[in-house]
Amino acid sequence: MRRRDFLAYGSASALLALYLQNQDAVAQKSSPGVVAAELHLEEIYEELIDGEVVFALAFRDPVTRIIRPPLRARQGDTVRIKLVNKTRVPRRFAITGVSAASSALIPAGRSATVRFTAPVGGSYIYHDNSQGAVGRVLGLHGPFVVLPKNGKTLAGSETPYSKARLTTAASAVFDALGKTARFPGDPWLPNLASRERIWLMSQIDPAINRAAEQNQAIDQYGLRNQFKPRYFTLNGLSGYDSSHDAATVPEGYVGEPCLVRTMNAGLNTHGPHIHGNHVFLLSDTLVDGKVAVNTNVLELDTWMLKAMDRKDILLPFERPQEIPLAAWPPREEPWPLLYPMHCHIEMSQTAGGGNYPQGIVTHWGLLGASREGA
């Protein structure tokens, strides 16, 4: 690989941040009711948080050069994705929970186009499933977000879910935002990029990646027993990098709730844990790979993500409970107030078998008590 190509892959996170900041403008340029994308399946090299460089696979947008780019559509849109297989072996595209969004095997050096109707609003993972989990663990995965056609509650509050899927409990959460003493400020606003983040988790076992680089056969049925991850990623980053990535870190003022779409494209189970606020677990993954909006929305500081799980959480951006009302807003602590998010499964906090905390970790930031007072 040429050095300039390697550097381009290394800048993918910055490009993703730019994409998120401009996603509404991009959507407006699309043809009404039609979403077209092109993804190249490529063999790349990635530099990890401790400097180790590993062979990997990735879906790549050929125009922006973003690897594993988020794809977005609205329920009912016609989605057309051109796939170009630049790897050495046949690959197959799939989206978990969307049976129509799958391709036949695409031979090496060939292309194919997948066409389907965007399903109900929610969070999905696109990936290669030609050899079970092998392709996605090597890096062939990415997030697919579907916005609802009609996502309003009976009271008129915006939500990320189609009206037919909304539960009474989920509706009550969104109806309370910006209208109650506990949740002052604004309701959730779906058209602001700052009110949504994607946290896509995965793991890397350099030995498996090395075997793929050398074109050795990898037993898809024995992969889970062979897999010994040494690196743990959040949106493709770890440690310091994921903690300072604009596309990963939620930031806002009190009363500016943020939807976080948490997903796990790897093999290991994760337990994301957040400080400062409790979050509301809006949706959960069912055994058939589909996602349901919860009828009992729990308030949590830790939730479980098994392999291929997708769970949406709402970070309310409320006054942290450990700060008493008499001391609010803070007079000595400078803004922003920063609170960590890390995985409670301890090995995922390390890199290379011991470097801590260089795994799945980031933070969220309260910029002030209110935007008006900033």
DRENZA-112085 format. One record per residue: residue in one letter; x, z, y of N, C-alpha, C, CB in turn. Coordinates in steps of 0.05 Angstrom, whole numbers, plus 5000, padded with zeros to 4 digits. Glycine has a CB too. Layout:
! residues N
aXZYXZYXZYXZY...
This chain:
! residues 374
m501750004976500050005000501750005025498150245000r501049845045502549835069502050085085501749585086r504050165101503850415115501550415134506450475130r501050185147498850185167496150225153498849925182d495950135128493450175113493150475106493350015087f495350605099495250885092494351045116498050985082l495550975140494751115164491851075171496551035187a490850835166488050785171486250955154487450485166y486950995129485351175113485551455123486251155083g487951535132488251805142486551855167491151855148s485751655182484251685206481251675201484951485227a480451665175477651625169475851855180477251615139s476852095181475352325191474652285220476752585186a476652195236476052145264474051925268478652075279l474251725251472251505253469451605245473151275235l469351785226466751885217465552045240467052055192a467152205254466152355277464952165298468352535289l466351955304465351755323462751635313467451535327y462551585287460151475275457751665280460451415245l458251925274456052115277455152135306456952385267q457052115325456252135353454651905362458752165370n454851675349453551435357451451335337455551215362q450651495318448951405296446251305306448651625276d445251435328442651345338442851065350441551545358a444951015364445350745376445650535355447750745395v447050605333447450425311444850355298449450535290a443150555294440550515281438850325298439150775277q439050345324437350175341438149875339437550265370k440549825331441449545329440649415303444449535332s439749585284438949475258436349325260438749695236s435849135243433248995243431049195235433248755223p428749185248426549365241425849355211424049305258g425949585198425149595170427249505151422749445167v429649415160431649315142434349455148431949005145v435549555127438249685130440149525113438149985122a442249415125444249255110446949395112444348965121a448349415090451049535090452749385070450849835082e455349415074457249305055459249515048458649055067l459849555023461749755013463749614995460249984998h466249665000468349564982469349794965470749444999l469449754939470549954920473549904918469049944892e475150094927477950044930479650264917478750024959e482150184911484150374902485850444926485950254878i486150704932487550794956489451014949485550884978y490951114968492551354966491751544988495651284968e491351794981490551995001492552215002487752104993e493152305027494852535031493152785032496552505057l493752975015492253225013493353435033492253334985i492053665034492553855055495453965054490654085053d496653965031499454075028501553855029499754235003g500753605035502553385036502853215011505253485043e501653304989501753144965500052894969500753304940v501052674959499652414960498652344932501452184972v496052284930494952224904493551944905492952434894f493651814882492051574878489151654877492951414852a487351494889484551554888482951304890483751754911l480351324887478451104891476551174914476851044865a475550974927473651034949471950794955475251114974f469450844963467850644976468750635005464750724975r468950385016469950355043468250155058472850265043d467550225083466250035101468349845112464750185125p468149585106470349405114470549365144469849135101v468549435159468649395188469849635202465849345200t468749875197469750115210472150235196467550325211r472650155171474850265154474350555146477450245169i471950655151471250925142471050925111468551015154i472251115098471951145069469651345064474651235056r468151285042465851445034463951495058466851725023p463151275071461551305095458751405089461351045111p457551555107454651625103452951385108453851865122l451051335090449151125094446451255102448850955067r444951125120442551235130440251025129442851345158a437851115123435550945123433151115129435250785096r430850975134428351115138426551045114426951045165q424951245105423151195083421550935086421151435080g421550775065420150525066421850285075417850545084d424250335087426050115095426849955070428550225109t427349705074428649545054431649575057427849235056v432949675037435849735038437249525021436550025027r439249395033440849195020443849265022440248905032i445149315000447949395000449549194984448249684988k451449064998453248884984455649044974454248655003l456349014949458549164936460648974927457449334912v463149024936465448864928467349034913466848734954n467748974887469449134870472349034871468449124841k474049184886476849124888478549294870477749154917t477349444852478949594833479549424808477449854824r480949534789481949384766479949384743484549484757v477849534744475949564722473149524732476349834707p471249454714468449424722467249694732466749324698r465549674752464349904764461349864766465549964792r459850084769456950074772456150264794455550134745f454350174811453350334834450750464827453050154859a450350714836447950864831447451064853447950994803i444951134856444251364874442551554858442651254900t443551794855442151994839439352054851443752254838g437352034833434552084842433151834852434552294863v434551604853433351354862433951144841434451264891s432251124821432850954798433050654806430650984777a431650574827431750294835434350214848429450224853a435850414857438350364872440750364853438750564894s440750184833442950174814443649884809442250324788s446149844801447049574796447849544767449449494814a448049294758449349244732452349284736448748954721l453849274714456849294717457849064734458149294689i459549134754460748934771463548894762460649034802p464248654752466948614742469048644764467148334730a471448704756473648714776473948454791476348784761g474148474817474448244834471848094840476248054821r469548204831467048074836465348244855465548024809s463048134863461248274881458448264871461448164910a456748444881453948444874452348564897453448614848t449748534898448148644919445848804907446948414937v445549044916443349224907441249224929444449514902r438749184921436449194940434449394929435248904943f433449564947431349754939429949854964432649994924t427749984960426150104981427050394985423150084976a427650475009428550745014426450945006429250785044p427251144990425251344979424451545000426551494955v423151754991422251965010424552095024420652184994g424052205048426152325064427652545049425052435089g430352545051431952745037434852665036430852795009s436352825021439252785018439952684990440753055024y441652484989442352354963445352314962440752094959i446352254938449152184934449351914921450652404916y450851734933451351474919454151504906451351234939h454451364883456851394868457151174847456951674854d459451174834459950994811459351154785462850884811n457751054768457151194742457851014718454251284741s459750834721460450654699461750804676462350434709q463051024682464251194660463451484664467351164661g460851524665459951794670460851894697460951984648a462152134697463052254722465852164731463052554720v467251994715470051934721470351804748471151744699g468751594754469151454779468651624803467251224780r466551794802465951954826467952174830463052074824v469052284808471152494811473652374822471652624783l474152124816476551984828476051914857477251744812g473651944867473151894895470951694902475551804908l469751574882467651374887464951514890467451164864h464551624914462051764921461651764951461952044909g459251824959458651854988455751944992459151585002p455052025016452352125022450451905031452452345043f448051925022445851745030443651915041444951555006v442951875066440952035080438451865086442052155106v436151955078433651815084431951995103432051755058l431151875125429452005144426551965137430051915173p424852155143422052115135420551915152420652385136k418451805141416751625157415051785176414951445139n413952005166412452195182413352475174409352155179g415052595190416252855183415153085198419152845186k412753055210411753275227409853465211410153165250t409953715218408153915207405353865219409154205211l403454015209400753995220400654085249398754165204a402654265256402754355284404454175302403954635285g405553955290407053765306410053805307405953765333s411153995291414054035292415453835275414654325282e417753735284419353545269420753675246421353405288t420853535223422353635200423853395187420353775179p425653445169427053225155425653125131429753315147y423153205126421753145101419152995107421153395085s418452815089415952665091413652865089415852455069k411552805104409252985106408153065079407052855123a408052875060406952925034408553125018406652665019r411153155025412853345010413053615023415653225008l412153645048412453895062410854115048411553865091t412054345046410654585036409854765059412454735015t408054945053407155135074409555295085404955315063a411355375066413555545074415555395091414955655049a416255145084418054985100416854925127418854735085s414354865128412954815153413155055172410054725149a412755295160412755535176415455575190412055775159v417655515176420355545187420655365212422555475167f419955105209420354915231418354975254419954625221d415955075248414055145268414955385285411355195256a416555565273417455805287419755745306418356015267l421255525302423555475318422855405347425255245306g423955555366423455505394420855625404423555225400k419355765387416755855394416356155389414555705379t418356295379418156575372420456725384418056615341a420156995385422157165397424757145381421257455399r424557115355427057105339428456845343426357135309f427056625347428256365350427556235377427256175327p428856345398428356225424429855955426429356415447g429355815448430755565452429055325444433355565436d430255155428428954895421428054895392430854665427p426154715385425654655357427954485346422954505354w427754425320429754245308429153965318429654255277l431153825328430853555339432353355322431853545369p430953185308432253005289433852775301430152885271n433352715327434752495339437352565353432952365359l438152815351440652905362442752935340440353175378a444952795341446952815320448053095317449252615326s448053245339449153525338447353705321449453635366r444953615315443053785299443153725270440253755310e445053575261445353515232448353495224443853265225r448953615201451653585190451353525160453453835195i453353395149453453355120455953505110453653045113w455553665089457753795076457853695047457454115077l459453495042459753375015462253485002459753065017m461953634980464153764967465053614942463454054959s467653634936468653514912471253654905469053204915q472453564882474953684873476853464863474353894850i479353524862481453334853483253464833483053224877d483553334810485553404790487653184790484253434761p490053224802492053014804492752884778494553124817a492553034755493252914729491252694722493253134708i488652744728486652534722487052294740483752644726n487752344765488252124784490651964776488552224813r492752104766495151974757494551794733497352174750a492951894715492251734691490751474700490451894672a488951494719487551264729489551064743485351344748e491451174757493351004771494950844750495251174788q495650964728497150834707495450674687498851044692n492950654694490950504678490650604650491850214677q490950874647490551004621487551054617492151264619a486751054592483951104586483251404591483351034556i480951444604480051724609477451764594479651764640d477451964577475152024560472852134577475852214537q470751984583468652084600467152314587466651864606y467052324560465652534547467252794545464852444519g469852764546471553004546472653084573473852964527l471652944594472752994621472453274630471452804640r470053384625469553664635471553864623466653744628n472253824598474154014586477053964595474053984555q477653714602480353644611480753714641480953354607f478653714656478853734685479854004695476153674698k482154004708483354244719483954194749485954324703p481954234766482354164794484454344808479754184809r485954224825487954364841487354334871490754274835y485554154878484754114906481754104909486053854917f480754214930477854234934477254144963476854534930t475453944965475053814990472253845001475653524987l472053835027469453835042469553595060469054105058n467853405054467953145069470653015067467153185098g471953045044474552925039476853075051474552655050l476353305064478453465077478553745065477953475107s480653895072480954165062482254335084482754175037g481854605081483254795098483154745127486054805089y485554735140485754705169484254445178488654685177d484554235162483353975170480353995171484253755151s479054105150476154125149475154325170475154195121s476854515177475954715197476154605226477754955195h477354375230477654265256476653975258480654275265d474753915240473653645239470953635253473353555209a470753475273468253465289465853375273468653275313a466253215252463953125236463053345216464752875221t464653555213464053765194463054015207466453825177v464154095230463554345242461054335259465954435260p458954495253456654515270457254685295454254635255e456454585318456854725343454354705360459354625358g453754915374451454905392450955175405448954815376y448955185421448155435435445955575419447255375464v445555825425443355975413440755815418443056265423g439155785397436655635399436955345395435455685426e439155255382439554975376440054945346441854855392p437954975329438254975300439454715289435555025287c440954745268442354515256441654495226445454545260l440954255218440454205189443154135177438353975185v443854265155446354205140445554105112448254445139r446353855107445753735080448153795062445153425083t447953985044450154065027449853925000450254375023m452053814991452053654966454653704951451753354972n454553664925456953694908457253454890456653954891a459253284897459753044881461753084858460752824899g462753324855464753374835463653484809466753574846l465353624794464653744768464354044770466653674747n465754174788465754464790463254564805468254564803t462354804798460254934814461455064838458755134796h460055044861461055184885458955374895461654974907g459755574910458055774922458555804952458356044908p457655604968458155624997457055895008456855385012h458656015026457956275038458456255067459556505025i456456335083456756305112456556575126454556125123h458056605147458056855163456456805189460956945169g455657025202454457015229451456985229455756795243n450356805214447556765211446856745181446556505226h444456815174443356735149442256455152441156935138v442056305130440956035130438456035114443055825120f436755825119434255795104434655575084431955735123l434255635058434555435037432055275035435155575010l432155025046429754865049429054715024430154675072s431054615009430554444986432354514963430854144993d431654434939433254494915433154254896432154744901t435254234879435454014860434054084834438353934856l432453904824431053944799432753844776428253804799v431853894751433453824728433553524724432253954703d431653374735431653084732433252934754428852974731g434653094771436252974792434752934818437352724783k432152974818430552954843430653214858427652864837v429953204883429953434900427153504909431853394925a426553764909423953864918424254044942422454014895v422354024961422354214983421254484972420554105007n422554694979421954954967419255064977424155154973t417755174958415255304965415755594974413355304941n418055694968418955964977421655924990419056174954v421755915017424255865031425756125034423655735059l427856155019429456405020431456405043430956444993e431956645053433956685074436456795060432856885096l438656645062441056695046443556695063441256495023d445656815052448356765063450156625043449657025072t449156585018450656444997448656284980452356644980w449356044972447655894955449355734935445855694971m448155664912449655534891449355234891448755644864l451655094887451654804885452954724859453054664910k451354654839452454544814453154254818450454584791a454454134797455153854799452753684806456453764772m453053514826451053324836448553454848450153154813d448753714854446553844869446553754898446854154868r444153744910443853704938441853914948442853414945k442654074967440954284978441254275009441754564967d438954245022438854255051438454545060436654075062i440154615080439754885092439454855121442255065085l438055045134437755045162439355275174434755065170l441255215191442855415205441455465232445855325209p440255705236438355735259439755765286436755975254f442355825287443655865312442256085328443855605329e441856305315440556535328442756745335438356665311r441956945350443857155357444857285331442557375375p447457305326448457425302447457715299451557425301q446457785276445158045272447058275276443958055245e449658235273451458465276451958525305454158395262i451058365324451258425352448658545362452058165368p448658795370446158925378445158805404446559225382l442558835409441358725433442558835458438358775433a443359095457444559225480447259095488444959515475a448458965469451058835475450958535477453158915454w448458435480448058145480447058055508445958055458p448257845519450457685508453057825510450557405522p455057755494457657895495458957885523459557765474r460158105530461458115556464558115554460558355571e465558175531468458185527469457965510469258455515e467957895489468857675471468457405485467357695444p470457235485470156975498468556785480472856855504w467056605493465756395478467756175472463356275494p467556025451465456045431465856275411465155785416l463756365399463956545376464156375351461556745375l466256415336466756245312466356415287469656125313y464856295268464256425243465056245220461256515241p466256345199467156175177464956105157469456305162m465355885144463955815119466055765098462055555123h465855885076467755845054466255875028470156045055c467555775007466355794980467056064968467255554962h465056194956465456454943466756434916462856604941i467156194905468556164880471556134888467555914864e473056344883475656384896477656164892476856634886m477756034869479755834865479455604884479655724836s476955554894476455334912477555374940473555274914q478655614945479855664971482855594972479555964978t483855514949486755454947487355154945487955604923a489855084949490754814945493354814929491154664973g493654624911496054604896496554834877498454574914g494354994871494655214853495355474866496755154833g495355494893495955744905495855764935498655824897n496055544950496055554979493355634989496855284991y493255855004490655975013490756005043490056244999p488655955058486055845050485955555056483756005064q486655385038486955095042485054935025489855015038g482755055018480754915002478254855018480155074977i475954925006473354875018472855095038471054854997v473455045063473055235085472655085111475455435087t470855175127470555075154469355295171468654815155h468155235194466855435210464555315225468855575229w462955485238460955385257461355545283458055415246g460455435305461055565331458655595349463255415345l458255835359456355885380457655845407455056165378l456755645422458055585448457155755471457555295454g454855895468453856065489451156175482453755925516a450156365498447556485493445356295498447256735509s445756105516443755895522445155665536441456005538r444055435533445255195546444855225577443954935536e442655345585442155365614444255545628439355485619g445255745613447155925625450055835623446956195613a450555595610453255505606454555425632453255275586
